[in-house]
Amino acid sequence: TTVLVISESDKLSDLVGCNPWRDSRVRLCCKPGGFIRVYDTVLMPDSVYKSIRISGDTTVRDVIDIVLACCNSCLTPDQLCLVQTGPDTLHQTVGLSTTRRVMDRRECPLG
């Protein structure tokens, strides 16, 4: 077994195209991370949310790009933002309020 670690700028199709081991198989492994839920009704009125698996170093800008690609939208990433929501700690036990915060494009939602 030969393991090739590719850089972020490498394209899998290019690597497979120049593969000297014609009878090899490719198995993709992802970086450690998790799932986030992105509510996308602004982009697709019939959709409620997308669950997206991202790595710990995926930025808000990357998430916006992924959602735009999933929705096949003609909007640009600069027209959108990612808003983090969560229960307000003061009202958490009562369930009355949630906090909302616009995330910076360089932030990592899981980081």
Backbone as JSON Lines, residues from 0, in Angstrom:
{"i":0,"aa":"T","n":[0.84,-1.19,0.0],"ca":[0.0,0.0,0.0],"c":[0.88,1.24,0.0]}
{"i":1,"aa":"T","n":[0.59,2.14,-0.91],"ca":[1.3,3.4,-0.99],"c":[0.33,4.51,-0.63]}
{"i":2,"aa":"V","n":[0.71,5.35,0.3],"ca":[-0.13,6.47,0.71],"c":[0.43,7.75,0.12]}
{"i":3,"aa":"L","n":[-0.41,8.48,-0.59],"ca":[-0.02,9.76,-1.16],"c":[-0.81,10.84,-0.43]}
{"i":4,"aa":"V","n":[-0.11,11.77,0.14],"ca":[-0.76,12.91,0.76],"c":[-0.72,14.04,-0.24]}
{"i":5,"aa":"I","n":[-1.89,14.54,-0.58],"ca":[-1.94,15.59,-1.59],"c":[-2.15,16.94,-0.93]}
{"i":6,"aa":"S","n":[-1.66,17.96,-1.59],"ca":[-1.83,19.32,-1.07],"c":[-3.21,19.84,-1.45]}
{"i":7,"aa":"E","n":[-3.6,20.94,-0.86],"ca":[-4.92,21.5,-1.14],"c":[-5.04,22.0,-2.58]}
{"i":8,"aa":"S","n":[-3.92,22.31,-3.21],"ca":[-3.97,22.8,-4.59],"c":[-3.99,21.67,-5.61]}
{"i":9,"aa":"D","n":[-3.68,20.42,-5.19],"ca":[-3.71,19.29,-6.11],"c":[-5.14,18.92,-6.46]}
{"i":10,"aa":"K","n":[-5.33,18.47,-7.68],"ca":[-6.65,18.01,-8.12],"c":[-6.57,16.5,-8.3]}
{"i":11,"aa":"L","n":[-7.52,15.8,-7.69],"ca":[-7.52,14.35,-7.74],"c":[-7.54,13.84,-9.18]}
{"i":12,"aa":"S","n":[-8.3,14.5,-10.04],"ca":[-8.39,14.04,-11.43],"c":[-7.03,14.1,-12.13]}
{"i":13,"aa":"D","n":[-6.22,15.12,-11.8],"ca":[-4.88,15.22,-12.39],"c":[-3.98,14.1,-11.89]}
{"i":14,"aa":"L","n":[-4.09,13.78,-10.6],"ca":[-3.26,12.71,-10.04],"c":[-3.63,11.35,-10.62]}
{"i":15,"aa":"V","n":[-4.92,11.09,-10.77],"ca":[-5.35,9.82,-11.33],"c":[-4.96,9.74,-12.8]}
{"i":16,"aa":"G","n":[-5.03,10.86,-13.51],"ca":[-4.68,10.89,-14.93],"c":[-3.23,10.57,-15.21]}
{"i":17,"aa":"C","n":[-2.34,10.92,-14.3],"ca":[-0.92,10.65,-14.52],"c":[-0.44,9.49,-13.66]}
{"i":18,"aa":"N","n":[-1.34,8.65,-13.2],"ca":[-1.04,7.53,-12.32],"c":[-0.21,6.47,-13.03]}
{"i":19,"aa":"P","n":[1.02,6.23,-12.57],"ca":[1.84,5.19,-13.21],"c":[1.4,3.77,-12.83]}
{"i":20,"aa":"W","n":[0.59,3.64,-11.79],"ca":[0.09,2.34,-11.35],"c":[-1.34,2.19,-11.85]}
{"i":21,"aa":"R","n":[-1.52,1.83,-13.07],"ca":[-2.83,1.83,-13.72],"c":[-3.88,1.01,-12.97]}
{"i":22,"aa":"D","n":[-3.51,-0.04,-12.31],"ca":[-4.48,-0.91,-11.65],"c":[-4.66,-0.58,-10.17]}
{"i":23,"aa":"S","n":[-4.43,0.65,-9.81],"ca":[-4.55,1.01,-8.4],"c":[-5.94,1.54,-8.08]}
{"i":24,"aa":"R","n":[-6.25,1.56,-6.81],"ca":[-7.51,2.13,-6.35],"c":[-7.2,3.36,-5.53]}
{"i":25,"aa":"V","n":[-8.14,4.28,-5.51],"ca":[-7.97,5.51,-4.75],"c":[-9.01,5.53,-3.63]}
{"i":26,"aa":"R","n":[-8.56,5.82,-2.42],"ca":[-9.47,5.96,-1.3],"c":[-9.22,7.33,-0.68]}
{"i":27,"aa":"L","n":[-10.26,8.14,-0.65],"ca":[-10.15,9.47,-0.07],"c":[-10.43,9.42,1.42]}
{"i":28,"aa":"C","n":[-9.62,10.13,2.17],"ca":[-9.83,10.25,3.61],"c":[-9.92,11.74,3.93]}
{"i":29,"aa":"C","n":[-10.79,12.07,4.83],"ca":[-10.95,13.48,5.16],"c":[-10.25,13.81,6.47]}
{"i":30,"aa":"K","n":[-9.99,15.07,6.64],"ca":[-9.38,15.55,7.88],"c":[-10.4,15.43,9.01]}
{"i":31,"aa":"P","n":[-9.95,15.39,10.26],"ca":[-10.89,15.38,11.38],"c":[-11.76,16.63,11.37]}
{"i":32,"aa":"G","n":[-13.0,16.49,11.73],"ca":[-13.91,17.62,11.73],"c":[-15.26,17.23,12.29]}
{"i":33,"aa":"G","n":[-16.3,17.74,11.67],"ca":[-17.64,17.45,12.13],"c":[-18.67,18.01,11.18]}
{"i":34,"aa":"F","n":[-19.92,17.93,11.6],"ca":[-21.02,18.41,10.78],"c":[-21.53,19.75,11.3]}
{"i":35,"aa":"I","n":[-21.92,20.6,10.38],"ca":[-22.61,21.83,10.76],"c":[-23.92,21.87,9.97]}
{"i":36,"aa":"R","n":[-24.89,22.56,10.51],"ca":[-26.18,22.72,9.85],"c":[-26.26,24.15,9.36]}
{"i":37,"aa":"V","n":[-26.47,24.31,8.05],"ca":[-26.57,25.63,7.44],"c":[-27.99,25.79,6.89]}
{"i":38,"aa":"Y","n":[-28.72,26.73,7.47],"ca":[-30.07,27.01,7.0],"c":[-29.96,27.84,5.72]}
{"i":39,"aa":"D","n":[-30.57,27.33,4.65],"ca":[-30.34,27.92,3.32],"c":[-31.62,28.36,2.61]}
{"i":40,"aa":"T","n":[-32.66,28.66,3.36],"ca":[-33.92,29.07,2.73],"c":[-33.79,30.38,1.96]}
{"i":41,"aa":"V","n":[-32.78,31.19,2.28],"ca":[-32.55,32.41,1.52],"c":[-32.15,32.07,0.09]}
{"i":42,"aa":"L","n":[-31.42,30.98,-0.08],"ca":[-30.95,30.57,-1.41],"c":[-31.95,29.66,-2.13]}
{"i":43,"aa":"M","n":[-32.58,28.79,-1.35],"ca":[-33.52,27.82,-1.91],"c":[-34.77,27.8,-1.05]}
{"i":44,"aa":"P","n":[-35.83,28.45,-1.47],"ca":[-37.03,28.54,-0.64],"c":[-37.63,27.18,-0.24]}
{"i":45,"aa":"D","n":[-37.44,26.15,-1.06],"ca":[-38.0,24.84,-0.74],"c":[-37.12,24.02,0.21]}
{"i":46,"aa":"S","n":[-35.94,24.51,0.51],"ca":[-35.0,23.8,1.38],"c":[-35.02,24.42,2.77]}
{"i":47,"aa":"V","n":[-34.76,23.61,3.77],"ca":[-34.7,24.12,5.14],"c":[-33.24,24.3,5.55]}
{"i":48,"aa":"Y","n":[-32.44,23.25,5.42],"ca":[-31.03,23.35,5.79],"c":[-30.21,22.3,5.06]}
{"i":49,"aa":"K","n":[-28.91,22.5,5.09],"ca":[-27.95,21.53,4.58],"c":[-27.05,21.11,5.74]}
{"i":50,"aa":"S","n":[-26.82,19.82,5.87],"ca":[-25.82,19.32,6.81],"c":[-24.53,19.14,6.03]}
{"i":51,"aa":"I","n":[-23.49,19.8,6.46],"ca":[-22.24,19.79,5.72],"c":[-21.13,19.29,6.64]}
{"i":52,"aa":"R","n":[-20.35,18.33,6.14],"ca":[-19.19,17.84,6.9],"c":[-18.02,18.71,6.51]}
{"i":53,"aa":"I","n":[-17.39,19.31,7.52],"ca":[-16.23,20.16,7.28],"c":[-15.11,19.76,8.23]}
{"i":54,"aa":"S","n":[-13.9,20.17,7.9],"ca":[-12.75,19.91,8.77],"c":[-12.6,21.05,9.76]}
{"i":55,"aa":"G","n":[-11.75,20.85,10.72],"ca":[-11.52,21.87,11.75],"c":[-10.93,23.15,11.22]}
{"i":56,"aa":"D","n":[-10.27,23.09,10.06],"ca":[-9.66,24.31,9.52],"c":[-10.45,24.9,8.34]}
{"i":57,"aa":"T","n":[-11.67,24.44,8.13],"ca":[-12.54,25.01,7.1],"c":[-13.04,26.37,7.58]}
{"i":58,"aa":"T","n":[-12.92,27.38,6.74],"ca":[-13.31,28.73,7.12],"c":[-14.77,29.01,6.75]}
{"i":59,"aa":"V","n":[-15.28,30.1,7.29],"ca":[-16.63,30.56,6.96],"c":[-16.74,30.77,5.45]}
{"i":60,"aa":"R","n":[-15.73,31.37,4.85],"ca":[-15.73,31.59,3.39],"c":[-15.84,30.26,2.65]}
{"i":61,"aa":"D","n":[-15.13,29.24,3.11],"ca":[-15.21,27.91,2.49],"c":[-16.63,27.36,2.6]}
{"i":62,"aa":"V","n":[-17.25,27.51,3.76],"ca":[-18.61,27.01,3.97],"c":[-19.58,27.71,3.02]}
{"i":63,"aa":"I","n":[-19.45,29.02,2.9],"ca":[-20.33,29.76,1.98],"c":[-20.13,29.27,0.55]}
{"i":64,"aa":"D","n":[-18.89,29.04,0.14],"ca":[-18.62,28.52,-1.2],"c":[-19.27,27.14,-1.41]}
{"i":65,"aa":"I","n":[-19.19,26.28,-0.4],"ca":[-19.78,24.95,-0.48],"c":[-21.29,25.04,-0.63]}
{"i":66,"aa":"V","n":[-21.92,25.88,0.19],"ca":[-23.38,26.02,0.13],"c":[-23.81,26.59,-1.22]}
{"i":67,"aa":"L","n":[-23.09,27.58,-1.72],"ca":[-23.43,28.15,-3.02],"c":[-23.31,27.09,-4.12]}
{"i":68,"aa":"A","n":[-22.3,26.25,-4.04],"ca":[-22.14,25.19,-5.04],"c":[-23.27,24.16,-4.93]}
{"i":69,"aa":"C","n":[-23.67,23.82,-3.71],"ca":[-24.77,22.86,-3.51],"c":[-26.1,23.41,-4.03]}
{"i":70,"aa":"C","n":[-26.31,24.69,-3.89],"ca":[-27.57,25.32,-4.29],"c":[-27.56,25.78,-5.73]}
{"i":71,"aa":"N","n":[-26.41,25.67,-6.39],"ca":[-26.28,26.13,-7.78],"c":[-26.74,27.58,-7.91]}
{"i":72,"aa":"S","n":[-26.28,28.41,-6.99],"ca":[-26.71,29.8,-6.93],"c":[-25.8,30.7,-7.75]}
{"i":73,"aa":"C","n":[-26.37,31.77,-8.26],"ca":[-25.57,32.75,-9.0],"c":[-25.1,33.89,-8.1]}
{"i":74,"aa":"L","n":[-25.43,33.83,-6.81],"ca":[-24.95,34.84,-5.87],"c":[-23.45,34.69,-5.67]}
{"i":75,"aa":"T","n":[-22.81,35.77,-5.25],"ca":[-21.38,35.7,-4.95],"c":[-21.22,35.52,-3.43]}
{"i":76,"aa":"P","n":[-20.11,34.94,-3.0],"ca":[-19.89,34.75,-1.57],"c":[-19.92,36.05,-0.77]}
{"i":77,"aa":"D","n":[-19.55,37.16,-1.4],"ca":[-19.55,38.44,-0.69],"c":[-20.95,38.94,-0.37]}
{"i":78,"aa":"Q","n":[-21.97,38.36,-0.99],"ca":[-23.34,38.77,-0.74],"c":[-23.96,38.04,0.46]}
{"i":79,"aa":"L","n":[-23.25,37.07,1.01],"ca":[-23.79,36.24,2.09],"c":[-22.9,36.27,3.31]}
{"i":80,"aa":"C","n":[-23.45,35.85,4.43],"ca":[-22.68,35.7,5.66],"c":[-23.16,34.44,6.38]}
{"i":81,"aa":"L","n":[-22.38,34.0,7.33],"ca":[-22.75,32.86,8.15],"c":[-23.04,33.38,9.55]}
{"i":82,"aa":"V","n":[-24.2,33.05,10.06],"ca":[-24.62,33.53,11.38],"c":[-24.64,32.34,12.33]}
{"i":83,"aa":"Q","n":[-23.86,32.43,13.38],"ca":[-23.82,31.38,14.39],"c":[-24.96,31.61,15.37]}
{"i":84,"aa":"T","n":[-25.73,30.57,15.63],"ca":[-26.82,30.68,16.59],"c":[-26.61,29.67,17.7]}
{"i":85,"aa":"G","n":[-27.12,30.0,18.86],"ca":[-27.03,29.11,20.0],"c":[-27.91,29.62,21.12]}
{"i":86,"aa":"P","n":[-28.16,28.77,22.09],"ca":[-29.01,29.22,23.19],"c":[-28.33,30.31,24.02]}
{"i":87,"aa":"D","n":[-29.09,31.28,24.4],"ca":[-28.61,32.34,25.28],"c":[-28.42,31.72,26.66]}
{"i":88,"aa":"T","n":[-27.23,31.86,27.22],"ca":[-26.94,31.2,28.5],"c":[-27.85,31.67,29.63]}
{"i":89,"aa":"L","n":[-28.32,32.92,29.58],"ca":[-29.2,33.41,30.63],"c":[-30.58,32.76,30.58]}
{"i":90,"aa":"H","n":[-31.02,32.42,29.38],"ca":[-32.37,31.87,29.21],"c":[-32.36,30.4,28.8]}
{"i":91,"aa":"Q","n":[-31.21,29.77,28.91],"ca":[-31.08,28.4,28.43],"c":[-32.05,27.46,29.14]}
{"i":92,"aa":"T","n":[-32.2,27.63,30.44],"ca":[-33.07,26.72,31.18],"c":[-34.54,26.95,30.86]}
{"i":93,"aa":"V","n":[-34.89,28.17,30.49],"ca":[-36.28,28.49,30.17],"c":[-36.56,28.27,28.69]}
{"i":94,"aa":"G","n":[-35.54,28.37,27.86],"ca":[-35.68,28.17,26.43],"c":[-36.32,29.34,25.71]}
{"i":95,"aa":"L","n":[-36.11,30.54,26.2],"ca":[-36.76,31.72,25.61],"c":[-35.96,32.42,24.53]}
{"i":96,"aa":"S","n":[-34.65,32.31,24.56],"ca":[-33.86,33.17,23.69],"c":[-32.7,32.41,23.06]}
{"i":97,"aa":"T","n":[-32.3,32.87,21.89],"ca":[-31.09,32.36,21.25],"c":[-30.21,33.54,20.9]}
{"i":98,"aa":"T","n":[-28.92,33.29,20.92],"ca":[-27.97,34.33,20.53],"c":[-27.64,34.16,19.06]}
{"i":99,"aa":"R","n":[-27.33,35.26,18.41],"ca":[-26.94,35.25,17.0],"c":[-25.71,36.12,16.83]}
{"i":100,"aa":"R","n":[-24.75,35.59,16.05],"ca":[-23.52,36.32,15.84],"c":[-23.05,36.1,14.41]}
{"i":101,"aa":"V","n":[-22.81,37.21,13.69],"ca":[-22.27,37.11,12.34],"c":[-20.8,36.74,12.46]}
{"i":102,"aa":"M","n":[-20.42,35.65,11.81],"ca":[-19.06,35.16,11.9],"c":[-18.17,35.85,10.87]}
{"i":103,"aa":"D","n":[-16.92,36.07,11.24],"ca":[-15.93,36.62,10.32],"c":[-15.59,35.57,9.27]}
{"i":104,"aa":"R","n":[-15.33,35.99,8.04],"ca":[-15.06,35.06,6.94],"c":[-13.8,34.21,7.17]}
{"i":105,"aa":"R","n":[-12.89,34.67,8.02],"ca":[-11.66,33.91,8.28],"c":[-11.81,32.94,9.43]}
{"i":106,"aa":"E","n":[-12.93,33.03,10.18],"ca":[-13.15,32.13,11.31],"c":[-13.39,30.71,10.83]}
{"i":107,"aa":"C","n":[-13.1,29.78,11.71],"ca":[-13.38,28.37,11.45],"c":[-14.56,27.96,12.33]}
{"i":108,"aa":"P","n":[-15.71,27.6,11.75],"ca":[-16.89,27.28,12.55],"c":[-16.67,26.19,13.59]}
{"i":109,"aa":"L","n":[-15.8,25.24,13.32],"ca":[-15.53,24.18,14.29],"c":[-14.33,24.48,15.18]}
{"i":110,"aa":"G","n":[-13.64,25.55,14.88],"ca":[-12.41,25.85,15.62],"c":[-12.6,26.76,16.7]}
